[in-house]
Amino acid sequence: MILNFDMKKAIGATAYLIEREGGTASMFSLLKALYYADRSALINWGKPITGDSFASLDKGPVVTRIYDLLKGKGFEKDMAEWNDVIRRDGNSVSMRKRADTTILSEREIELLEHSRATIRNIRGPIADWLHQNCPEWEDPHGSSIPIDPTQILRQAGKSEEEIRTTEEANEEIRLLNHMLDSR
């Protein structure tokens, strides 16, 4: 299943979590909260908040494009838009300026808040908790393994018909966005 990455939502979701952490967040916790929120949105609504893709890393699953942006990797246009708002200093992430979080719906904000609180309240290593509670995660043995969104849905108990419907809906969104972007 191919998802549709939404830079504005990615920036909005990242900014929301940073704001809720008092203006600075650890890169690790931020990535885990974003993954957990996107995973939950995919399971509950059939569409992640940011539309990012997923991967298994040694210390748990991540949203890949946001992870790359935080590492300073990505398309020049994306990096410019990201760096206009988000700043990374070592393992800390903060904002250069206030971001537009109004792009997020009320239910997306509620899910981001739930994910932030869940990750924040984990007792013990966060990676261990994610390994145990995200069955789609596979040990990449020092590398990374892409996580197919259909695997997340299967692990969550969705039927093949529900998965097919979700795939079709995400493909329609992707095609519509492609047509709008090519104008």
C-alpha positions in Angstrom: 0.0 0.0 0.0 1.4 3.4 -1.0 0.5 6.3 1.3 0.4 10.0 0.5 2.9 12.0 2.5 1.5 15.4 3.5 4.3 17.8 4.4 1.9 20.4 5.9 0.4 17.7 8.2 3.9 16.4 9.0 5.1 19.8 10.1 1.8 20.5 11.9 1.9 17.2 13.8 5.6 17.6 14.7 5.0 21.2 15.8 2.0 20.2 17.9 4.0 17.5 19.7 7.0 19.9 20.3 4.6 22.5 21.7 3.0 20.0 24.0 6.5 19.1 25.3 7.1 22.7 26.2 8.9 23.8 23.1 11.6 21.1 22.9 11.3 17.4 22.3 13.7 14.5 22.1 14.1 13.3 18.6 13.6 9.7 19.7 10.4 10.3 21.6 9.1 12.6 18.9 9.6 10.0 16.2 8.0 7.3 18.3 5.0 9.4 19.1 4.5 10.3 15.4 4.8 6.6 14.4 2.3 5.5 17.1 -0.1 8.3 16.1 0.1 7.5 12.4 -0.2 3.7 13.1 -3.3 4.3 15.2 -4.9 6.6 12.6 -4.2 4.0 9.9 -5.9 1.3 12.0 -8.8 3.5 13.2 -9.5 5.6 10.1 -7.7 3.8 7.3 -5.4 6.8 6.7 -2.4 8.0 8.7 -2.2 11.6 9.8 1.1 12.5 8.0 0.8 9.9 5.2 4.5 9.0 5.9 5.9 5.5 5.3 7.1 3.2 8.1 10.2 1.2 8.8 11.5 -1.1 11.5 14.8 0.1 13.1 16.7 -1.5 15.9 15.1 0.7 18.5 11.6 0.4 17.1 9.4 1.5 14.2 9.6 5.1 12.8 8.0 7.3 10.2 10.7 7.4 7.6 10.4 10.6 5.7 10.1 12.7 8.9 13.1 10.8 10.2 15.1 11.7 7.1 14.0 15.3 7.4 15.2 15.4 11.0 18.5 14.0 9.8 18.8 16.7 7.1 18.0 14.4 4.2 15.3 14.9 1.6 14.3 16.8 -1.5 15.6 20.4 -1.5 12.1 21.9 -1.6 11.0 19.6 1.4 14.1 20.5 3.4 13.5 24.2 2.9 9.8 23.9 4.0 10.8 21.7 7.0 13.7 23.8 8.1 11.7 27.0 7.9 9.7 25.7 10.9 11.6 22.8 12.6 15.1 22.9 14.0 17.2 20.0 15.2 20.1 20.5 17.6 21.7 17.2 18.4 19.0 15.0 19.7 16.6 17.9 20.6 14.0 19.2 18.2 12.4 22.6 18.6 10.7 25.2 16.4 12.2 28.1 14.6 8.8 29.8 14.4 5.2 29.0 15.2 3.7 26.4 12.8 0.2 26.1 11.4 -1.4 23.4 13.5 -4.9 24.3 12.3 -4.3 21.9 9.4 -4.9 19.1 12.0 -8.4 18.0 12.7 -9.7 17.7 16.3 -9.6 13.9 16.1 -6.0 14.1 14.8 -5.0 16.3 17.7 -6.7 14.0 20.2 -4.8 11.0 18.7 -1.5 12.9 18.7 -2.0 13.8 22.3 -2.9 10.2 23.2 0.2 9.0 21.4 2.4 11.6 23.1 1.0 10.6 26.5 1.4 6.9 25.8 5.1 7.2 24.8 5.8 9.7 27.7 4.3 7.4 30.3 6.1 4.2 29.3 8.1 2.8 32.2 11.3 1.2 31.0 12.9 1.4 27.5 10.5 2.8 24.9 12.0 0.6 22.2 11.2 -2.6 24.2 7.6 -1.4 24.7 7.2 -0.7 21.0 8.8 -4.1 20.1 6.1 -5.8 22.3 3.1 -3.6 21.4 3.7 -3.1 17.6 3.7 -6.6 16.2 4.5 -5.3 12.7 8.0 -4.5 13.9 10.7 -6.8 12.8 14.3 -6.9 14.1 16.4 -5.3 11.3 19.7 -6.4 12.8 21.3 -3.0 12.5 19.6 -2.1 9.2 16.0 -1.1 8.4 13.1 -3.0 7.1 10.1 -1.2 5.4 6.8 -1.9 7.2 3.9 -2.4 4.7 0.8 -0.6 6.0 -1.2 -3.7 5.1 0.8 -5.6 7.7 -0.2 -3.2 10.4 -3.8 -3.6 9.4 -3.5 -7.4 9.4 -1.8 -7.4 12.8 -4.7 -5.2 14.1 -7.2 -7.8 13.0 -8.6 -6.1 9.9 -10.2 -8.4 7.3 -8.8 -8.6 3.7 -11.9 -6.8 2.5 -11.3 -3.9 5.0 -7.6 -3.8 3.9 -8.5 -3.7 0.2 -11.0 -0.9 0.8 -8.3 1.0 2.8 -5.8 0.5 -0.1 -8.3 1.7 -2.6 -9.2 4.8 -0.6 -5.5 5.7 -0.1 -4.8 5.2 -3.8 -7.7 7.5 -4.7 -6.2 10.2 -2.4 -2.8 9.7 -3.9 -4.1 10.0 -7.4 -6.2 13.1 -6.6 -3.2 14.8 -5.0 -1.0 13.9 -8.0 -3.6 15.5 -10.3 -3.9 18.6 -8.2 -0.1 19.0 -7.9 0.4 18.6 -11.7 -1.8 21.6 -12.5 
